[in-house]
Amino acid sequence: MANIVTKAWRGLIDFGLLIRFSALGGTVILPLLGAATASRQLAGSQVSGLIGVAVAFHVFAYVLNDVVDLPTDRTEPRRAVFPLVRGTVRPWQALAFALLQVPLALALTAWLGGGGPAYAALGAGFALMAAYDAWGKRAPFPPLTDGVQGLAWGALVLYGATVVPGRPTSLTVVAVAFVVVFIVMANGVHGSLRDLANDLDCGVRSTAIMMGVRPQGATGLLIPRRLTWYAITLQVILIGITLWPLARNDFGYGPVAWGITLAAVLGLAVLSLRLLWTAASSAGDRQDMIAAGMLHLLVSLGSLVALFAPHVDGRVLAVLLGVYLAPLLTHSWLYDALRWAWRLRRAGALRGFLDDLALGLQLLIATARNRRRYPLATQAFRSAFTRVSASVRFGDLKPFLVVTRAQIDQFLAHGWGYTERRLQLLQQASDFPISGDGAEMLVDLRQRMEQVRQGPFEQVSNAIYRDSLYPVFQHVGQAFRNQVTGRQPFVLAVLSDMDPPPRRVCDVGCGAGILLGDVLEVYTHASGLGVDISHRMLGHAGHVLQAWRLDGRATLTNSDLRRLPFASGTFDFVMAMEVLEHVPNPLSGMGELARIVAPGGYLVTSIPVRDPAPTHLHVFDSVAEVLDMHRSAGLTVERRQVIEVAPEVPNVMVAARRGSGCPA
């Protein structure tokens, strides 16, 4: 008896695998939703007939696909448990079983009393699905065959609207459009990533392969930006499809039902975007990517159910939710995905994503409002944001993006005019495009900088400081960040306390000359000298100061902080903003800076703490280490300000005064 039960159980499991029982709920809801768009009241016999047709269509679609793809599936380890691959079901048996579903669905349609439109929709669905199964992985342009499959499933929705009393409505169009786009995304993105390595080996054509996805390491994938943005575009279209009938209130919902439905749809939209982004960002770990992808599909399709929930009769809604969720409970991937989501929640990643989303919306509104008054700044922001993808971290966009909430708030309040003027100087001093191409160039440079992380000083100098793009990289960074990270306000505050005002100003590591220009613009009787190790940087700074009409009061010289070519006590005011971490021996560099400060003069520095950036040859461990370094050079720290430029990465600005004696 036990042996019979065991065999029956194994047979049941094999049958579930053969027909993809765990995915059945997603199919069954389609004709039910389609019927709900034409008639809010459905009899029990109609619901049963629709479910029967959906099951027949589902079996036809999946079993026929497995028969056609059997040669490929036999080389995919993940498919080894499937009955066709194991040989427990023969191909001709599976094919006969799949084809049997067509007359079964037609008989059920006759029982439901369907007319010509219902037969036409059902016939189109079967024909389109057969076309996809036959050529879907062999066509030269895979997104087209993804669309063919999407139309097949969309025809099942249309079938539901035509087989019941009533007639298709604008809501039918909404449901069909959603399903078509959803299937294009599910098959073209998630489906083609799942078995990518084996598909490549077997010469399969898929959307992911066409867009350049390739295996990386033992379990990872290298996903190009174009596929990430393709998926995000499809998701945004899905969100637009769900919001459109709500905006018009095609359902006729009352205020309470409308508000609850809108909140549910928006909540699921945000969650679906988060899950899609996480799936793309988890490409290095296949299991995490699959978990996020599965939950993304579940949530995305759930938004269509949420949209129609108040519109559907209560009994039909209960059946719809039951048939949607029950099959999912039989598959282990759901529990794996839920465990993964719980880890994500505990890590606080979801909360961080929502905060980032709120900031992104805030910036989007601000750029829309300021696009005419500050065209260059808004264009730079837009160009930067369009380059964010799974393969580019936010840190790579530091030249454009201010990286903490406080800094973004500061930028929104005070930074637009400052940034616009300094980007105008960039336009006058170079031919660098403030556009998507320009953003791409800066990201590429940032990634090259990663390759020389913690290298010898000469290697960094040759690879980065002599790069023709490095001056622009620094210019754009200063245009956005000098004011909002507090450098310019801090420097000007220190200068305002000096009596008499400085006459000789030196900026060591002057970069593009922006901060030196800020000082000379305010203190019109001062002369300035900019020092930098990069000849290319100095050439750019010369163009900037000339465009600023400050070149008559500023000179530039090429020198190394380790050996400054100036007599002791030459300058009243010396700046070295984010310089000392770039030299292998910052204590020696601090001694040189203190040496050239005149008695009674000031040295102002800006130094990041615990920031192992690519070109940082020394990483300071604490603010105390920075302050002690100033004191060890014989300087008195009179003012300091600490700004957190990233979590656990403070930047300390110090104003230190030299006494009347010689520096230690």
PyMOL commands that set and color helices and strands:
alter all, ss='L'
color gray80, all
select helices_A, chain A and resi 2-19+21-38+44-68+70-73+77-79+83-86+91-112+116-135+142-163+170-194+196-201+207-210+225-248+255-281+286-311+314-330+332-346+349-370+375-385+394-397+405-429+436-450+457-465+470-484+487-496+514-522+535-547+580-582+586-595+623-632
alter helices_A, ss='H'
color red, helices_A
select strands_A, chain A and resi 214-216+220-222+504-508+527-532+554-558+571-577+597-608+635-646+649-658
alter strands_A, ss='S'
color yellow, strands_A
deselect
rebuild
show_as cartoon
